[in-house]
Amino acid sequence: MTAFSPVIVILLLCLTVSSFRLYSQAFSPQDYANALEKSILFFEGQRSGKLPSTQRLTWRGDSGLSDGSPYHVNLVGGYYDAGDNVKFGFPMAFTTTLLSWSVIEFGSFMGEQISNASTAIRWATDYLLKAAATTPDTLYVQVADPNQDHRCWERPEDMDTPRNIYKVSAQNPGSDVAGETAAALAAASMVFKDSDPSYSTRLLHTAMRMFYFADTYRGSYSDSLNSVVCPFYCSYSGYHDELLWGASWIHRASRNTSYLTYIHSNGQNMRANDENYSFSWDDKTAGTKILLSTDFMEKKMEEFQLYKAHSDNYICSLVPGTHTLQAQYTPGGLLYREGWSNLQSVTSTAFLLLTYAKYLSSNEVVTCGSSTVKAEDLISLARKQVDYILGNNPANISYMVGFGERYPLHVHHRGSSLPSIHEHPDHIGCSDGFQYFYSKSPNPNILIGAIVGGPDSRDNFADARNNYQQSEPALYINAAFVGAAAYFSAETQPK
């Protein structure tokens, strides 16, 4: 082994610290509050339907006003999923669940933004209620054929591609999307329980009906709808995770003991014992365990002690410096999972870390092999992920559009990259829009608050419109970030 002199060691340490400081920033509660406001504002850029007079991203216009009408149903409203003009019900429902969970756990830190967050949730739930309540034993799960939509580059206000609608039913089941819809409506019912009790009751009752539908007519919507949803939002993990997730949310919202019995009876057969370390629009296993473990930690419900143990294992898999670490991090410290749009994993994981830390008592630790992890360790890890997204990273770029001095300018997003309908009222057709797609100019309309897919495993990022893996935003990336930003926007965080 080579021996270094003390002077050389000190120089090496100084170089290491200096290189870190090149991209080290300290964010204040005001910075996080700014990020919170922008992260919620993003959802206004994704709106479908008739826009209200309070619309703040004014470059958008009305769109999708006849969605469902050729089939004699009203499916106007909801959100476009990402950079396209499709309304995918599966990730939209998951987005709604995450937004609602953010408000439930950290709404007290949102200040005046609680109103905007509730509005964002209601824009989704109003649509989900239509999708779930229009026809008995049916859930409308998608508007537009993505294969057709993706052949065009046009504004939502100009859409002339087929607006086909797709549904699951008793004959063509979709327990995954129906279970997630049940979870979304149940979680949202908790958000509106005090401010709008009648709406909250309607949400919860519809959630229960959706769950019965999901559980009674079992099957994956990927099998029922095939190429219309795959490979876009194929249910790779199956539907058992959504059934347990949906039952868990209805139990938390209603405290109806029949759902507790369901969880107890079916948990083992629905992947409760899987040591799964992902949480996404597709796989709810880790999120369900965290959700149920909070009931054990807060209410000492012994039925959920097993989920606390599994949650501890999940937490231990994430913490650097422990022998139990299974997660991968980039050289710059960002959690990384293989696949496109990595920041969806980052925001959802940060949210789970903070939620778990909230319920750990001040003297409680998580045992990770020979190491012990405290709530403040989880908070610190979550903060590093949030700060990386906001610009504390090797590239010195914020991955939230409109936050900081440098952020992506060529976002993979149709409405943002084409001239506003108000500036260019003439129709821009399917193929005509590609001149803007291939343009090197920045997007003319700033999609404020959008968090893009993010860098690769080496912290590299290409700000290019055709690089959808890194430059496309999505509803569910932002949804989890809302809760994390709210947490750090507070002067005093909960323990």
Secondary structure per residue as TSV (DSSP state, phi and psi in degrees):
chain	resnum	aa	ss	phi	psi
A	1	M	-	360.0	135.5
A	2	T	-	-75.1	134.0
A	3	A	-	-95.9	129.5
A	4	F	-	-103.9	143.9
A	5	S	-	-71.8	156.7
A	6	P	H	-55.6	-36.0
A	7	V	H	-64.0	-43.6
A	8	I	H	-65.2	-40.0
A	9	V	H	-60.0	-44.8
A	10	I	H	-63.2	-41.2
A	11	L	H	-62.0	-42.2
A	12	L	H	-62.8	-41.8
A	13	L	H	-63.8	-40.8
A	14	C	H	-63.4	-41.8
A	15	L	H	-63.0	-40.7
A	16	T	H	-63.5	-47.1
A	17	V	H	-63.6	-41.5
A	18	S	H	-62.8	-42.7
A	19	S	H	-64.7	-36.0
A	20	F	H	-65.0	-40.0
A	21	R	H	-69.2	-16.2
A	22	L	T	-58.3	-30.5
A	23	Y	S	-126.6	17.4
A	24	S	-	-87.6	125.4
A	25	Q	-	-130.9	151.6
A	26	A	-	-108.0	125.2
A	27	F	-	-99.9	138.9
A	28	S	-	-91.5	165.8
A	29	P	H	-54.7	-33.0
A	30	Q	H	-66.3	-37.2
A	31	D	H	-63.1	-44.5
A	32	Y	H	-66.2	-36.1
A	33	A	H	-64.2	-37.8
A	34	N	H	-64.3	-43.1
A	35	A	H	-65.4	-38.4
A	36	L	H	-60.4	-49.5
A	37	E	H	-57.8	-45.4
A	38	K	H	-68.5	-37.3
A	39	S	H	-64.6	-30.6
A	40	I	H	-80.3	-38.6
A	41	L	H	-58.2	-33.5
A	42	F	H	-49.6	-38.4
A	43	F	H	-63.6	-26.1
A	44	E	H	-67.4	-27.8
A	45	G	H	-74.0	-15.4
A	46	Q	T	-101.4	1.8
A	47	R	B	-65.8	140.2
A	48	S	-	-114.0	149.4
A	49	G	B	108.6	-161.9
A	50	K	S	-81.8	118.0
A	51	L	-	-79.5	142.3
A	52	P	-	-79.2	167.6
A	53	S	T	-67.0	-17.8
A	54	T	T	-87.2	2.8
A	55	Q	-	-55.1	125.8
A	56	R	S	-96.8	-31.5
A	57	L	-	-85.2	87.9
A	58	T	T	-78.2	-5.5
A	59	W	T	-75.0	-13.6
A	60	R	-	-82.6	158.9
A	61	G	-	-135.6	178.7
A	62	D	-	-63.7	148.8
A	63	S	B	-160.3	159.2
A	64	G	-	60.0	34.3
A	65	L	T	-75.3	-11.1
A	66	S	T	-114.8	15.8
A	67	D	T	-56.6	122.2
A	68	G	T	93.0	-21.3
A	69	S	G	-60.9	-37.4
A	70	P	G	-61.4	-19.0
A	71	Y	G	-106.7	9.3
A	72	H	T	64.1	34.8
A	73	V	-	-132.1	155.7
A	74	N	-	-102.7	105.5
A	75	L	-	-120.5	34.2
A	76	V	-	-76.1	139.8
A	77	G	-	110.9	-161.8
A	78	G	S	76.5	-163.6
A	79	Y	B	-125.9	144.9
A	80	Y	-	-74.6	141.8
A	81	D	-	-68.2	-50.4
A	82	A	S	-147.0	-115.4
A	83	G	S	-94.4	4.4
A	84	D	S	-108.5	-167.8
A	85	N	S	-118.4	31.1
A	86	V	-	-100.6	142.4
A	87	K	E	-103.9	98.0
A	88	F	E	-89.8	116.4
A	89	G	H	-69.0	-32.6
A	90	F	H	-64.8	-57.3
A	91	P	H	-69.9	-26.7
A	92	M	H	-65.6	-40.7
A	93	A	H	-64.5	-42.9
A	94	F	H	-61.8	-41.0
A	95	T	H	-56.5	-43.6
A	96	T	H	-64.6	-40.9
A	97	T	H	-61.7	-46.0
A	98	L	H	-66.4	-42.6
A	99	L	H	-60.5	-43.2
A	100	S	H	-65.2	-43.3
A	101	W	H	-61.9	-37.2
A	102	S	H	-59.6	-43.6
A	103	V	H	-69.6	-41.2
A	104	I	H	-60.0	-45.2
A	105	E	H	-83.1	-39.1
A	106	F	H	-129.0	15.2
A	107	G	G	-61.1	-29.0
A	108	S	G	-66.7	-13.9
A	109	F	G	-101.4	2.5
A	110	M	-	-85.9	-12.3
A	111	G	T	56.4	-133.5
A	112	E	T	-69.5	-14.1
A	113	Q	H	-75.7	-9.5
A	114	I	H	-62.2	-33.6
A	115	S	H	-67.0	-44.1
A	116	N	H	-67.1	-36.9
A	117	A	H	-65.5	-42.1
A	118	S	H	-65.0	-37.7
A	119	T	H	-64.0	-41.0
A	120	A	H	-63.1	-39.6
A	121	I	H	-66.6	-44.5
A	122	R	H	-67.2	-31.4
A	123	W	H	-60.6	-35.6
A	124	A	H	-77.5	-46.3
A	125	T	H	-68.4	-33.2
A	126	D	H	-57.8	-40.9
A	127	Y	H	-70.6	-45.2
A	128	L	H	-63.0	-33.3
A	129	L	H	-64.2	-41.4
A	130	K	H	-61.9	-44.6
A	131	A	H	-64.7	-31.4
A	132	A	H	-94.2	-23.7
A	133	A	H	-110.9	-1.9
A	134	T	S	-71.5	-42.3
A	135	T	S	-132.6	132.6
A	136	P	T	-58.8	144.5
A	137	D	T	50.1	39.3
A	138	T	E	-146.3	141.5
A	139	L	E	-130.9	121.5
A	140	Y	E	-80.5	122.7
A	141	V	E	-115.3	-5.2
A	142	Q	E	-165.6	142.9
A	143	V	E	-122.6	121.9
A	144	A	S	97.9	143.5
A	145	D	-	-86.7	112.4
A	146	P	H	-62.5	-28.9
A	147	N	H	-63.8	-37.5
A	148	Q	H	-77.3	-43.5
A	149	D	H	-60.1	-40.5
A	150	H	T	-74.6	-7.7
A	151	R	T	-82.9	-8.6
A	152	C	-	-117.2	156.7
A	153	W	-	-128.6	89.5
A	154	E	-	-143.1	157.2
A	155	R	-	-66.3	151.0
A	156	P	G	-61.1	-28.8
A	157	E	G	-69.4	-17.9
A	158	D	G	-106.8	2.1
A	159	M	-	-50.2	126.6
A	160	D	-	-130.0	15.7
A	161	T	S	-83.7	160.0
A	162	P	-	-58.9	130.9
A	163	R	-	-102.4	56.2
A	164	N	-	-61.9	151.3
A	165	I	E	-115.5	149.6
A	166	Y	E	-131.2	142.8
A	167	K	E	-138.8	160.1
A	168	V	E	-113.3	154.0
A	169	S	E	-151.2	-176.2
A	170	A	S	-61.9	-34.6
A	171	Q	S	-81.2	-30.1
A	172	N	S	-128.7	80.9
A	173	P	-	-71.8	163.4
A	174	G	-	-152.9	70.0
A	175	S	H	-62.9	-29.1
A	176	D	H	-67.5	-53.6
A	177	V	H	-71.1	-34.7
A	178	A	H	-70.3	-38.6
A	179	G	H	-64.6	-39.8
A	180	E	H	-67.9	-38.0
A	181	T	H	-63.9	-39.6
A	182	A	H	-61.3	-43.2
A	183	A	H	-61.5	-44.1
A	184	A	H	-62.0	-46.3
A	185	L	H	-69.3	-36.6
A	186	A	H	-67.3	-45.7
A	187	A	H	-61.7	-43.2
A	188	A	H	-65.0	-31.1
A	189	S	H	-61.4	-29.3
A	190	M	H	-72.5	-33.0
A	191	V	H	-64.4	-39.0
A	192	F	T	-101.2	10.0
A	193	K	T	-59.5	-40.0
A	194	D	T	-91.5	-39.6
A	195	S	T	-78.4	-28.4
A	196	D	-	-151.3	77.6
A	197	P	H	-58.0	-38.4
A	198	S	H	-68.4	-39.4
A	199	Y	H	-65.9	-40.7
A	200	S	H	-60.0	-44.0
A	201	T	H	-62.7	-41.6
A	202	R	H	-62.1	-42.2
A	203	L	H	-61.4	-46.1
A	204	L	H	-67.1	-42.3
A	205	H	H	-64.4	-38.8
A	206	T	H	-68.4	-36.4
A	207	A	H	-60.5	-44.3
A	208	M	H	-62.5	-41.6
A	209	R	H	-66.1	-39.9
A	210	M	H	-65.3	-38.1
A	211	F	H	-66.8	-41.5
A	212	Y	H	-59.6	-43.1
A	213	F	H	-61.2	-45.6
A	214	A	H	-64.1	-41.0
A	215	D	H	-79.7	-32.3
A	216	T	H	-75.4	-43.7
A	217	Y	S	-108.7	86.1
A	218	R	-	-84.9	141.2
A	219	G	-	161.1	162.7
A	220	S	-	-92.3	137.7
A	221	Y	H	-67.2	-22.1
A	222	S	H	-63.7	-37.1
A	223	D	H	-72.2	-32.0
A	224	S	H	-79.2	-34.0
A	225	L	H	-112.9	-13.0
A	226	N	G	52.3	-121.6
A	227	S	G	-69.5	-9.8
A	228	V	G	-73.8	-29.3
A	229	V	T	-113.4	-19.8
A	230	C	T	-106.6	136.8
A	231	P	T	-92.2	13.3
A	232	F	T	-65.5	-60.7
A	233	Y	S	-135.1	59.7
A	234	C	-	-70.0	138.5
A	235	S	-	-84.1	81.2
A	236	Y	T	-67.5	-31.4
A	237	S	T	-86.7	-0.6
A	238	G	-	82.8	-167.4
A	239	Y	S	-113.1	-7.5
A	240	H	H	-62.7	-36.8
A	241	D	H	-64.4	-37.2
A	242	E	H	-70.9	-33.0
A	243	L	H	-65.3	-44.5
A	244	L	H	-68.1	-39.2
A	245	W	H	-62.4	-46.8
A	246	G	H	-63.4	-45.2
A	247	A	H	-61.8	-37.8
A	248	S	H	-65.0	-41.3
A	249	W	H	-70.8	-39.5
A	250	I	H	-66.4	-37.9
A	251	H	H	-61.9	-44.4
A	252	R	H	-66.0	-37.1
A	253	A	H	-76.8	-33.2
A	254	S	H	-108.6	-25.5
A	255	R	-	57.7	26.4
A	256	N	-	-74.0	120.8
A	257	T	H	-67.6	-18.9
A	258	S	H	-64.1	-30.9
A	259	Y	H	-76.5	-30.5
A	260	L	H	-64.0	-42.4
A	261	T	H	-62.7	-40.8
A	262	Y	H	-60.9	-46.2
A	263	I	H	-61.7	-44.6
A	264	H	H	-64.6	-39.2
A	265	S	H	-78.7	-31.3
A	266	N	H	-111.1	-10.3
A	267	G	G	-54.9	-44.3
A	268	Q	G	-65.3	-30.9
A	269	N	G	-86.6	-5.9
A	270	M	G	-117.7	40.0
A	271	R	T	73.0	19.7
A	272	A	T	-62.9	-27.8
A	273	N	T	-91.4	-3.8
A	274	D	-	-67.2	129.5
A	275	E	-	-90.0	74.9
A	276	N	-	-98.7	131.1
A	277	Y	-	-111.2	29.4
A	278	S	-	-124.9	155.6
A	279	F	-	-144.8	114.9
A	280	S	S	-154.4	-179.3
A	281	W	S	-58.5	-22.7
A	282	D	S	-94.4	-42.3
A	283	D	-	-119.2	117.1
A	284	K	-	-103.4	5.9
A	285	T	H	-56.6	-52.3
A	286	A	H	-64.5	-40.5
A	287	G	H	-63.5	-39.9
A	288	T	H	-62.9	-41.6
A	289	K	H	-64.6	-42.0
A	290	I	H	-64.1	-44.3
A	291	L	H	-59.2	-48.9
A	292	L	H	-70.4	-33.3
A	293	S	H	-67.8	-26.7
A	294	T	H	-66.4	-31.3
A	295	D	H	-68.3	-34.0
A	296	F	H	-68.5	-44.6
A	297	M	H	-71.6	-36.5
A	298	E	H	-88.4	-43.5
A	299	K	H	-109.5	1.4
A	300	K	-	54.6	40.7
A	301	M	-	-79.5	104.9
A	302	E	G	-60.9	-23.9
A	303	E	G	-60.1	-22.2
A	304	F	G	-106.1	12.0
A	305	Q	H	-62.2	-35.8
A	306	L	H	-60.1	-38.4
A	307	Y	H	-70.2	-30.0
A	308	K	H	-63.9	-42.4
A	309	A	H	-63.8	-43.3
A	310	H	H	-66.0	-37.4
A	311	S	H	-65.2	-38.5
A	312	D	H	-58.8	-42.7
A	313	N	H	-63.4	-39.5
A	314	Y	H	-63.0	-46.5
A	315	I	H	-59.8	-45.3
A	316	C	H	-62.8	-30.0
A	317	S	T	-68.8	-15.3
A	318	L	T	-100.6	-19.2
A	319	V	-	-87.9	115.9
A	320	P	T	-62.9	148.6
A	321	G	T	90.3	-3.4
A	322	T	S	-105.9	156.9
A	323	H	T	-74.1	-10.8
A	324	T	T	-93.6	1.2
A	325	L	-	-60.7	127.4
A	326	Q	-	-122.2	-18.5
A	327	A	-	-71.7	155.4
A	328	Q	E	-105.7	139.8
A	329	Y	E	-124.7	149.6
A	330	T	-	-75.5	165.8
A	331	P	T	-55.9	-28.8
A	332	G	T	-84.6	-1.1
A	333	G	S	98.4	11.8
A	334	L	-	-89.8	132.7
A	335	L	E	-57.6	134.7
A	336	Y	E	-135.2	131.3
A	337	R	-	-124.6	140.2
A	338	E	S	-61.2	144.8
A	339	G	S	121.7	175.6
A	340	W	S	-80.5	159.4
A	341	S	-	53.9	60.5
A	342	N	T	-61.9	-30.9
A	343	L	H	-65.5	-15.5
A	344	Q	H	-63.3	-37.4
A	345	S	H	-70.8	-36.0
A	346	V	H	-66.6	-48.6
A	347	T	H	-67.2	-41.0
A	348	S	H	-67.8	-37.5
A	349	T	H	-68.2	-42.6
A	350	A	H	-58.8	-40.9
A	351	F	H	-63.7	-44.4
A	352	L	H	-64.0	-38.8
A	353	L	H	-59.3	-45.7
A	354	L	H	-69.7	-38.1
A	355	T	H	-64.4	-43.2
A	356	Y	H	-65.4	-41.7
A	357	A	H	-61.6	-34.2
A	358	K	H	-60.6	-36.1
A	359	Y	H	-94.5	-12.0
A	360	L	S	-69.9	130.9
A	361	S	-	-68.6	161.3
A	362	S	T	-59.7	-28.1
A	363	N	T	-106.6	10.3
A	364	E	-	-92.8	144.3
A	365	V	-	-130.0	160.5
A	366	V	E	-105.0	125.9
A	367	T	E	-89.9	117.2
A	368	C	E	-116.9	86.6
A	369	G	T	65.4	-121.7
A	370	S	T	-90.4	1.4
A	371	S	E	-107.7	154.9
A	372	T	E	-119.7	140.1
A	373	V	E	-121.9	130.0
A	374	K	-	-103.6	170.5
A	375	A	H	-56.7	-40.8
A	376	E	H	-65.8	-26.4
A	377	D	H	-68.1	-39.5
A	378	L	H	-68.1	-39.0
A	379	I	H	-63.8	-42.7
A	380	S	H	-62.7	-42.7
A	381	L	H	-65.4	-42.0
A	382	A	H	-64.0	-40.6
A	383	R	H	-62.1	-39.8
A	384	K	H	-60.7	-37.6
A	385	Q	H	-69.8	-44.3
A	386	V	H	-63.2	-44.9
A	387	D	H	-64.4	-37.3
A	388	Y	H	-59.7	-46.2
A	389	I	H	-60.3	-37.9
A	390	L	H	-83.4	-1.7
A	391	G	T	130.8	-7.5
A	392	N	-	-86.1	74.8
A	393	N	S	-150.7	166.5
A	394	P	T	-58.9	-28.2
A	395	A	T	-84.7	-7.2
A	396	N	-	52.2	44.0
A	397	I	-	-131.1	139.1
A	398	S	-	-82.7	132.6
A	399	Y	S	-90.4	8.8
A	400	M	B	-103.4	120.1
A	401	V	T	-63.4	129.8
A	402	G	T	88.2	-0.9
A	403	F	S	-108.8	128.7
A	404	G	S	82.1	-176.0
A	405	E	S	-83.9	-28.4
A	406	R	-	-125.8	127.2
A	407	Y	-	-154.3	165.4
A	408	P	-	-59.2	135.1
A	409	L	S	-109.0	-15.9
A	410	H	S	-118.4	59.8
A	411	V	-	-70.3	137.7
A	412	H	S	-74.9	86.1
A	413	H	-	-157.1	121.8
A	414	R	H	-60.5	-55.8
A	415	G	H	-61.4	-35.5
A	416	S	H	-73.4	-33.6
A	417	S	H	-89.3	-16.0
A	418	L	S	-98.4	156.0
A	419	P	-	-58.2	143.5
A	420	S	-	-60.0	145.7
A	421	I	T	-59.4	-25.3
A	422	H	T	-79.7	-28.9
A	423	E	T	-89.7	-28.0
A	424	H	-	-136.0	79.7
A	425	P	-	-70.1	-18.1
A	426	D	S	-67.6	145.8
A	427	H	-	-61.5	134.4
A	428	I	-	-112.2	113.1
A	429	G	-	-75.0	176.4
A	430	C	T	-50.4	-55.1
A	431	S	T	-83.5	-26.7
A	432	D	T	-63.6	-27.7
A	433	G	T	-70.7	-15.7
A	434	F	H	-68.9	-17.9
A	435	Q	H	-63.8	-30.7
A	436	Y	H	-81.5	-32.9
A	437	F	H	-61.5	-42.3
A	438	Y	S	-87.5	-3.9
A	439	S	-	-66.4	145.6
A	440	K	-	-86.5	-5.3
A	441	S	S	-73.0	150.0
A	442	P	-	-61.4	156.3
A	443	N	-	-57.4	133.2
A	444	P	S	-71.5	-25.7
A	445	N	S	-112.9	120.9
A	446	I	-	-81.8	117.7
A	447	L	-	-85.1	75.6
A	448	I	T	-56.1	132.4
A	449	G	T	90.2	-10.4
A	450	A	-	-65.7	129.1
A	451	I	B	-100.5	121.7
A	452	V	-	-83.3	-179.6
A	453	G	-	-63.1	-33.9
A	454	G	-	96.7	-178.2
A	455	P	-	-76.0	172.5
A	456	D	-	-89.1	-168.5
A	457	S	T	-69.1	-12.1
A	458	R	T	-110.2	17.4
A	459	D	S	70.4	18.3
A	460	N	-	-91.4	142.2
A	461	F	-	-141.6	131.4
A	462	A	-	-110.0	113.4
A	463	D	-	-80.4	80.9
A	464	A	-	-137.7	136.5
A	465	R	T	-63.8	-30.8
A	466	N	T	-84.6	0.2
A	467	N	-	-97.1	66.8
A	468	Y	H	-63.0	-26.6
A	469	Q	H	-60.5	-30.2
A	470	Q	H	-112.3	-26.8
A	471	S	H	-108.0	4.7
A	472	E	-	-95.9	131.7
A	473	P	-	-84.0	170.2
A	474	A	-	-157.0	152.4
A	475	L	H	-53.9	-48.0
A	476	Y	H	-74.3	-19.0
A	477	I	H	-65.1	-46.0
A	478	N	H	-72.1	-34.4
A	479	A	H	-57.2	-46.5
A	480	A	H	-72.3	-31.1
A	481	F	H	-64.6	-30.9
A	482	V	H	-55.9	-46.7
A	483	G	H	-65.1	-42.0
A	484	A	H	-65.5	-43.3
A	485	A	H	-63.8	-38.8
A	486	A	H	-61.8	-43.0
A	487	Y	H	-57.1	-49.7
A	488	F	H	-79.8	-11.3
A	489	S	H	-76.9	-14.6
A	490	A	S	-81.2	143.6
A	491	E	S	-65.2	-38.0
A	492	T	S	-123.3	115.3
A	493	Q	-	-83.4	151.6
A	494	P	-	-73.4	155.5
A	495	K	-	-115.3	360.0
